[in-house]
Amino acid sequence: MFFGLTMDLATVLLLHKCSFIVGAICFFYVRWRSREPGLDFLAIGDGLLAFASTLAGVGEQGILPHEVWTFGSFSIGVTGYSLMAMGLVQLSGRRRKRTDCLLLVVALTLSVVVGSMHWYADNPTRAAIFNANTAVFLGVSCAVILRDFFLDRLPARWGLLASLAAAMSFSTLVAVGMIFPQYGPVEPRYAFFMLIICHFSVALFVVVLVQERAEAQLKRLAYTDALTGIPNRQHFLASLPSDLRGGDAFIMIDIDHFKSVNDRYGHETGDVVLVGVAQAISTTAGRKVTLGRLGGEEFALFLRDQTEETAVAKADQIRRTVNALAFASGAETIVPSVSAGVAVWRGDCNAQKLRDQADQALYLAKRGGRDRVELYANPQSMEELSSSATATTVTQHSSGPEHPLGELAA
């Protein structure tokens, strides 16, 4: 198609066309099953490249005028590679942008220039320009895929990057071989055969990348609480270390009187409050903290490298952040509060036991009046504190009922 071949021309053109046909079929099918952006452009681009290869094959047989098939295969092929690059850019970033169309503009501009200068009429010139342009488009695709690596660190991204880099290298070798046949490091026909293999490889790794993304999404859904968007109980427990070390701590948090919010304002308002509190806890906790919604209005945090003072300070920071929230419900404003229990590992228990200790401290905070943080001491001290909290609660009830929603403002 792009350089002079003698006895192997038919085989090369057939393989070249088949690589794009297979790619187009794969991309169309995956696009039908997936919503990933860019697959439609990849399918159309490979379809155009297959058509350009067919047009060149028919032209080589003398069925079409020389100017028709040479310029037609060149312009359609360049457009196909530009659409392929657009598809890869969109697939990599998982988004569509208007600036992606600049790749298509470059291809159309190049076709106009080549057509007006009649460079398409000379086989080596046409082949050199075409493959140099192909290398540029593939290079852009490689750069974008590498740039977007942190969007999803999936193994298929490396395979796709390697396939595109190899295709770019072989396209460059073909272009160099066409311009400087006596200095070309690899005979163009061999580089062209390897380029065909790269096309199959690109199609394979695009399909694998889409599949890996789907699996990663299912895993995220399985480990994420659907309402609040934070990790669920299963993910939280699975993220805990098997062995504790000094400075490990649990913080158990419970929204005060949340049932009263649901009963008085309805479950929709309750969900709004729950989501708002969950996001406030997540933001205040930070990325280095393991967080999970254990169920209902209860949350758990696991922290490393803490002292009793820093763990209590973190819990109190979360408490104060939640107190600063306000949710409107009709003419009233709901200001939520939370109670928290803290337990720091002292070398005498496992993760389950440490979490139970934080739960006991949380129970004590709720018995002691709510909207407060309690630190787990030893069992004897906890019994004494529990008795004291019970007495305090009785005194509170004798002086008047506690407001069931923390704070309300009309």
N, C-alpha and C positions, 0 to 999 in steps of 0.2 A: 504493500500500500504506500509506504513512505520511502522506500529505497529499492534499488534494483535487485531482485532475486530471480534465479533462473528455475532450476528444477524443483525447488521446494516452495515456490510461491503459493501454489494452491493450498498446501498444508498449513503454511504460516497464516494465510488469510482466514482459513477455516478455523484454526485454533484461536486466532485473534477475535473473530466474530463470536465464537462460542463463549469465550471468557466474558464478553459483555452481555450476551444473552442470558447466561447463567446468573450473572450479577443482577440484571434487570428483574428476572423472575424472583430471585431471592428478596430483593428490596421491595418489590410490589407485594409479595406475600407477607413479609414482616410488617410492612406499612398497614396492611389490612388487619393484622392482629395487634398492632401496637400504635400508640399515639406519639411515639417519639418523633420530634421534628427532623426534617432533612431527608427522611427516607424517600419521600416522593421525588425530590430533586435528584437523589441518587439513582432511582429507578429510571426517571426520564433521561438523565445523563447517559447511563449505560445503554438505554434503548437507542439514543441518537448515535452513540459510538458504534453500536452494532450495525445500524443502518449505514453509517459512513463506511464501515468496513465492507459491507455488502456492495455499496455503490462503487467502491474502488475495485472490488473483484469483478464486477460486471464491466467496468470501464477497461480493465486490463485485458478483457477478452475482445475488445474492439466493438462492443455493442453500442456504447455511447460515445459521443464526440469527446475528444481529449479535454477540451476546456470545461465541458460540463462536469465530467466525473472528477477531474483534478480539483477544481475550485469547490465543487459541491462536497466532496469527501473532506477537504480541508476545513471549510467553514462549519460544516455540521459537526465534524470531530472536535474542533476547537470549542464550539458551543457546548458539546457534550461534556468535555472535561471541565468547563467552567461551572456547569450545573452540578457535576460530581463534586467539585470543590465546595460549592455552596452547600450541598447536602451534608458534607463532612463537617463543615464549620458549624452548621446548625445542630447536627447530631452531637457534636462534641460539647457545645455550650448549652444544649437543650433549650434553645430559644431562637426565634426568628427576628432578624433586624433588617431594616431597609438598606443598610450599608452593604449587606451581603450581595445585593444586586450589582455592586461595582465589579464583581468578578465577571458577571455576564456582559457588562458594558465593555470591559477590557477585551473579551473574546470577540464581540461584535466589531469593535473598533479595529482589532487586528485583522479580522476578515476583510473589512473595507479597505484597509491599507494594502494587504496582500493582493486583493482583487484589482485595485486601481494600479498597482505597480506590476501586475502580471507575474509576480514571483511564483505563483502556483504552477505555472507552465513548466518550470524546471524541476525535475524530480529531486535532486539533492538539496536544492534551496528550499523547496516545499517541506521536505522531510526534516531538515535542520530547524526551520522555523517552528514547525508543528511540535517537534519533540522538545525544543527549548521552552516553548510555551507550556507544554505538558509538565515539564520539570518545575516551572514556576508555580503552577496551580497546585501541584502535589507538595511543593515546599511550603506554600501558604497553609495547606491542610495540616502538615506536620507541625508547624509552629503553633497553630491554634489548638490542636489536640494536646500538645505538650503544655501549653499555657493553662488549659482547663483541667489539668490532672487532678487538682485538689477538689474539683466538683464531685468526682466519684473515682476513688482510687481502685479501679477494677483492673484485673489482670489483662482483660481483652484490650484495654486501651494501649498497653505496651505492644501487644501483637499487631494491632492496627497501625500504630506508629512505625513499627519496624517494617511492615509491608509497604507502607507509603514511602518511607525513606528509601527502601530498596528500589521501588518503582521510579522514584525521582532520580536515583543514581543511574539506573539503566536508561532512562529517557535522556539524561545528560550525555551518557556515553554514545547513544545513537546520534544525537545532535553533533557531538564532536567528531564522530566517525564520518558523518556526512560532509562536514566542512573540511576536515583534515583527514582524508582516508589513509594517508601514508603515516600519520602520527597517532591514529586512534588506538588506545590501549586494548580495546576489545573489538573484534569484528562486529559491525552493526547487527548482522543477522542473529548472532548469539545473544547479544544484549536484548534484541527484540524478543527472542524466545523467552528469556528470563522475565521480561516485562509482562508477557502474557501470563506467566505463572503468578506474578505479583497481583494481577487483576483478580485471579481466583482467590488469592489469599486475602485481599482487601474485602471481598464479598463475605468470606468466611468470618473474619474477625468483626465485621459490622454486625452480622447476625448474632455472634457470640456476645458482643457488647450489649446489644439490646436485651438478650436473654439474661445476662448478669445483672443488668439494671432492674429488670422485672423481679428477679429473685431477691435483690437487695431491698426493693420496695416492699415486697411481701414480708421480709424479715423485719423491716422498720415498723410495718403495721402490726405485726405480731408482738412487738416489744414496746409499742407506744400506746398510751391511754388515749382512746378515741376522743374523749370529751376535752381533756385539758391539754393534750399534745405533749405531755411529759412522759418519761418512762413509766411503764406499769409495774405491778408487783413482780411479775415473772422476770422482767429484765433487771429490776433492782436486785432481787435475790441472786440471779445468775451473775451479776457484776461484783458481788462481794468476794473478797479474797478468801482463800481456803484457810490461811493462817493469819492471825492477828499479830500486831507488833505494837510496841510502845507508841502512844500518841494517836491510836485509832479511837474513833468516837462515833456514837450514834446520837442522832437527834430525832426524836419522834414529835410530830406536830399534829394537832387536831384543831379544826375550826370550832370555835365556841358556839354552842346553841344553833348549829346549822339546821337541825331538824325543825326548829322554830321558824327559821327563814323560809323553808319549803312550805310549812303549814300555813304561814301567814301570807306569804307573797306568791306562792305557786312555784312549781318545779322549774319553770323557765327562768324566773328570776334567780332561783337557787343555783341553777347551772351557770348563770352569768357571774354570780358571786364566787362560785367554786373555781371557775376558769380564771377569774381575776386574781384570786388568792394564790392559785397554783402558779401562775406566771410571775407573780411577785416573789414567791418563794424561790422559783427557779432563777430569776434574775439576781436576787440577793445572794443566793448560795454560790453562784459562779460555776465555771466549767470544770474546775478540779474536784468538785463535790459530786459524789454518786447520789442521785435523787430518784425517788419513785413515789407514785401514788399507790398506797397499799390497798385502798378501797374506801368507798364513801368519801368522808371528809378528812381522812387520815393520810399523812405523808411521812416519809422517812428519809433521812439523810445520813450518809456515811462519809466521814472525813478522816484524813490521815494527818499525822504530824501536828496534833493538837495537845494543848494543856487543858486542864479543867476551866481555866479562866478564858482561853480563846474559844473553846467550844461553847461555853455559856454566852460569851459575847456575840458569837455568830448567831446563836438561837435568839438572843434578845434583839439583834439587828433585824432578823426576819420578823419578829413580833412587832417591832416598831414600824417596819415597812408596811406590814399588813394593816396596822392601825391607821396609816395615812391614806388608805384607800377609801373611796366613797362610791356607792352605787345608788342611782336614783330609781325609785319605784313609785310612780305616781307622784303624790305630793310629799312623799317621805324619802329620806336618805338612809341607806343602810351602811353603817361603818362596822366592818367585821373585826373580830379579834381572834387570836389563836393562843392556845396553851402549848407549851413545849417541855419535853423531858430530855435530859442530857445524861449520857453515861460514857465515861472514858475508861478504856481498857487498862487494867492494873496487873495483868498477867495471870489472872485466876479463872478465866472462863473462855468459852468459844464465842463465835459471832452470834449464834442464836441466843445464848445466855446474855451477852452484852445488849442485844436488842431488847430482850425482856427487861433488863434493868432500866433502859431508857423508857420503856413502856410504863414501868412502875413509877418512874419520876414524872411522866406525863400524867398518870392517874393522880399523883399527889398534887400536881399543879392545878388540875381541874377541881379536885376536892378543896384546894386552898383558895378558891375564888375565881379561877380562870384568868386569862389575859396575863399570864406570867410564865416564867421559866424556872424549872426546878432541876437541880443536879442530883444524880443518884449518889448516895453515900453508902455506908455499909448496911446490911439488913437490919441490925438493931436500931440504927439511927433512922432508917426509913420507917420502922414501926412507930417510933416516937413522934416523927414528923407527921405521920398519917393520923395518929391520935390527936395531935395538936390541930391539924387541918380540919378534922371532923368537928372538934369543939368550936373552931372558928366559924365553920359553916353553919352550925346550930345557932350561934350568936347572930350571924347575918340573917338567918331566916326569922329569928325572933324579933329583929328590929324592922323587918320589912322585906318584901319579895325582891329578888334580884331581877333586873330587866333581862328578858330572854334574848335580846338581840344585840347586846353590847351597848350601842349608842344609836339613837334615832333622832333625826332633826327634821322637823316639819318643813 
